[in-house]
Amino acid sequence: MVTRETYPTAYKDWAISVVTEQLQEGSWAAIATVARFSGTAQEVTPVPMTPVPIPDRRFESREAARDHALAAGREWVDRNTVGA
């Protein structure tokens, strides 16, 4: 099962997308991307997941995976939107 959700941020024209996936053994994985909108253009950037890269990180629930990815996305946006 794969789900994709998009969340607004505190910054105008920025959003975070989180994709969660339930793996065959039952655990969950997630990735996050951030999007910046400018006119009709959209710039999408994958969020590095720290301290453990996303391919190696597993969670017991979809919510835990989503929350981890969303927190990483918010942190990335906060660090990279000086003056936004």
Backbone bond lengths (Angstrom), bond angles and torsions (degrees), N, CA, C in turn:
res aa  C-N    CA-C-N  psi(-1)  N-CA   C-N-CA  omega(-1)  CA-C   N-CA-C  phi
1 M - - - 1.450 - - 1.525 108.84 -
2 V 1.314 116.17 129.22 1.460 122.60 179.59 1.521 108.21 -121.90
3 T 1.332 116.44 134.52 1.466 120.52 174.76 1.517 109.32 -129.25
4 R 1.310 115.94 146.46 1.468 122.46 176.02 1.521 107.82 -126.23
5 E 1.330 115.69 129.24 1.459 121.23 178.41 1.522 108.40 -132.70
6 T 1.322 116.17 145.41 1.456 121.46 178.72 1.518 108.60 -118.28
7 Y 1.330 114.56 135.66 1.460 121.45 -176.29 1.524 109.77 -123.88
8 P 1.332 117.92 139.41 1.461 120.70 174.73 1.529 109.58 -72.48
9 T 1.301 115.34 165.11 1.461 120.80 175.51 1.526 108.63 -121.71
10 A 1.311 115.25 177.32 1.463 120.44 177.35 1.531 111.23 -74.10
11 Y 1.329 117.11 -6.44 1.458 121.76 -176.49 1.520 110.26 -107.38
12 K 1.322 115.44 131.57 1.456 120.53 178.53 1.528 109.34 -59.82
13 D 1.313 116.22 139.20 1.470 123.65 176.29 1.523 114.47 72.64
14 W 1.327 119.21 14.29 1.467 122.54 176.63 1.519 109.56 -122.00
15 A 1.345 116.26 143.78 1.460 121.47 176.30 1.525 108.85 -146.21
16 I 1.313 115.59 159.18 1.466 121.86 178.42 1.521 108.02 -119.92
17 S 1.322 116.08 129.14 1.460 121.35 174.35 1.519 108.41 -107.60
18 V 1.315 115.65 134.65 1.465 121.76 179.30 1.523 108.08 -122.69
19 V 1.323 115.38 128.79 1.461 121.40 174.79 1.519 107.25 -112.59
20 T 1.336 116.16 125.08 1.461 120.71 175.61 1.522 108.14 -114.33
21 E 1.323 114.98 147.82 1.461 120.03 179.83 1.513 109.82 -141.21
22 Q 1.328 115.38 132.51 1.462 119.67 174.40 1.520 107.93 -88.22
23 L 1.322 115.36 123.98 1.448 121.67 -177.31 1.523 110.81 -83.43
24 Q 1.304 115.22 166.84 1.457 120.76 -174.41 1.530 112.74 -56.66
25 E 1.334 117.37 -37.73 1.468 119.28 -178.13 1.528 112.57 -80.74
26 G 1.342 117.11 -1.98 1.454 120.51 175.14 1.515 115.44 106.48
27 S 1.325 118.38 -16.61 1.461 119.59 178.39 1.528 109.41 -77.04
28 W 1.327 115.41 171.33 1.457 121.73 -176.81 1.524 110.58 -119.41
29 A 1.330 116.10 147.64 1.463 123.48 174.07 1.524 107.31 -127.37
30 A 1.323 116.80 159.55 1.463 120.70 179.33 1.516 110.40 -149.03
31 I 1.315 114.66 152.52 1.464 121.39 170.40 1.521 107.74 -134.36
32 A 1.318 115.34 157.19 1.458 120.77 177.91 1.514 109.53 -130.04
33 T 1.315 115.48 145.75 1.455 121.94 170.44 1.521 107.05 -130.69
34 V 1.319 115.77 152.42 1.457 119.82 173.97 1.517 107.83 -112.84
35 A 1.314 115.69 146.11 1.454 121.02 179.29 1.520 108.86 -125.72
36 R 1.313 114.16 136.92 1.472 120.85 174.20 1.513 106.97 -116.81
37 F 1.310 115.77 127.65 1.455 121.62 -177.79 1.518 109.67 -103.97
38 S 1.324 115.70 134.47 1.459 121.46 178.70 1.526 107.76 -143.05
39 G 1.316 116.41 105.35 1.466 119.49 -175.96 1.511 109.60 62.35
40 T 1.323 116.82 -121.23 1.463 121.31 178.69 1.520 112.01 -97.90
41 A 1.322 117.44 2.54 1.469 121.23 -178.37 1.527 110.67 -97.45
42 Q 1.324 114.39 154.31 1.459 121.15 176.63 1.524 107.58 -138.47
43 E 1.321 116.51 126.02 1.465 122.14 175.85 1.526 107.78 -106.30
44 V 1.330 116.84 122.48 1.459 122.07 -177.35 1.523 108.98 -112.83
45 T 1.338 116.26 131.13 1.456 122.30 -178.10 1.521 109.63 -128.42
46 P 1.348 117.70 127.35 1.464 119.18 174.35 1.528 110.20 -67.81
47 V 1.307 116.39 144.42 1.460 121.75 -179.93 1.527 109.19 -95.95
48 P 1.328 117.05 122.97 1.469 117.81 174.73 1.528 109.43 -68.73
49 M 1.303 116.36 132.32 1.457 121.16 -178.23 1.522 109.07 -98.02
50 T 1.311 116.08 118.42 1.450 120.09 -179.05 1.521 109.20 -119.93
51 P 1.281 120.21 156.56 1.455 127.80 0.44 1.524 113.43 -79.72
52 V 1.319 118.02 -12.78 1.461 120.25 -178.70 1.521 108.53 -109.60
53 P 1.336 118.28 126.48 1.469 119.32 178.75 1.526 111.39 -58.68
54 I 1.298 115.31 149.05 1.455 121.77 -176.12 1.526 114.03 -51.96
55 P 1.331 121.00 -43.75 1.473 117.87 -177.56 1.526 113.27 -60.72
56 D 1.324 117.77 -20.39 1.457 121.68 -176.39 1.524 113.92 -101.45
57 R 1.312 118.45 -7.60 1.468 121.85 -174.17 1.520 110.98 -98.96
58 R 1.308 117.42 129.99 1.458 123.10 178.91 1.525 109.49 -127.04
59 F 1.327 115.56 151.59 1.458 121.54 -176.48 1.518 109.29 -131.27
60 E 1.331 116.26 157.27 1.464 120.73 -178.65 1.519 112.87 -80.81
61 S 1.336 117.73 -18.71 1.463 119.90 -179.16 1.524 110.30 -141.80
62 R 1.332 114.89 160.46 1.461 120.33 176.65 1.521 109.92 -63.21
63 E 1.320 116.59 -39.03 1.463 120.56 -178.64 1.521 111.56 -63.41
64 A 1.332 116.82 -42.32 1.468 120.14 179.18 1.518 110.60 -64.58
65 A 1.325 117.47 -41.73 1.466 121.18 178.23 1.524 110.09 -63.75
66 R 1.329 116.57 -47.23 1.466 121.48 179.27 1.519 111.43 -60.08
67 D 1.325 117.35 -47.19 1.462 120.88 -177.64 1.525 111.66 -62.15
68 H 1.327 116.85 -39.21 1.466 120.67 179.07 1.530 110.33 -64.90
69 A 1.320 116.96 -47.07 1.460 120.88 -179.68 1.523 111.26 -65.74
70 L 1.324 117.55 -40.93 1.463 121.12 179.23 1.521 111.04 -64.54
71 A 1.323 117.83 -41.35 1.469 121.04 177.36 1.517 110.67 -62.68
72 A 1.336 117.28 -41.40 1.470 120.60 177.99 1.521 110.19 -64.09
73 G 1.326 117.23 -39.92 1.465 120.94 177.71 1.511 112.31 -63.89
74 R 1.330 116.77 -44.53 1.470 120.14 178.67 1.519 111.55 -63.18
75 E 1.327 116.44 -41.01 1.459 120.27 177.89 1.534 110.51 -62.07
76 W 1.340 116.87 -43.70 1.463 121.09 179.71 1.521 110.21 -60.54
77 V 1.330 116.37 -47.40 1.462 120.52 -179.36 1.527 109.85 -61.48
78 D 1.316 118.18 -45.67 1.474 121.44 179.15 1.533 111.24 -57.30
79 R 1.327 117.06 -41.84 1.475 120.76 -178.97 1.510 113.52 -72.76
80 N 1.323 117.47 -26.60 1.464 120.67 -170.46 1.516 115.26 -112.39
81 T 1.319 117.63 14.62 1.454 120.55 -179.14 1.524 111.75 -125.22
82 V 1.283 117.32 42.14 1.461 120.60 179.85 1.532 108.89 -58.06
83 G 1.307 114.78 120.60 1.456 120.59 178.08 1.524 114.29 77.35
84 A 1.317 117.68 10.37 1.477 119.69 -178.30 1.504 111.64 -71.53
